[in-house]
Amino acid sequence: MTDNAQAIDLTELPPTITDYLTAHRTRDADAAITHFTDDAAVIDDGRTYRGPADIRGWLKRSSGEYTYTIELIGSERIDDEHYTAINHLEGDFPGGVVDLYFRFTLRDGRIARLVIEA
């Protein structure tokens, strides 16, 4: 758990996050991108993607690289703008199993920043 974070029930995540996670899980890049601010940034695998076009490209690439299942297994709240969703992935990617922490920063009810890390 992150410093200052409180474990919360999965149902306590803001709708923007749960809707994004659903779109991400179903590999619907067009639905997922609607939950980001126009100046959003996503950091994944040491790379930063900025703005809708860059983030949409990342969503499409990352969803098609491997076959995997994803299950939301935990969540944390730091404050009204910062949440973490913990996702368990299993698939044909290197290692085959990983828990990923999706660290969200919200602004005006949308995702301004998303950091994905193991």
Secondary structure as GFF3:
##gff-version 3
##sequence-region A 1 118
A	DSSP	beta_strand	6	7	.	.	.	ID=ss1
A	DSSP	three_ten_helix	10	12	.	.	.	ID=ss2
A	DSSP	alpha_helix	15	25	.	.	.	ID=ss3
A	DSSP	alpha_helix	29	33	.	.	.	ID=ss4
A	DSSP	beta_strand	36	44	.	.	.	ID=ss5
A	DSSP	beta_strand	47	50	.	.	.	ID=ss6
A	DSSP	alpha_helix	51	64	.	.	.	ID=ss7
A	DSSP	beta_strand	68	79	.	.	.	ID=ss8
A	DSSP	beta_strand	82	91	.	.	.	ID=ss9
A	DSSP	beta_strand	97	107	.	.	.	ID=ss10
A	DSSP	beta_strand	110	117	.	.	.	ID=ss11
###
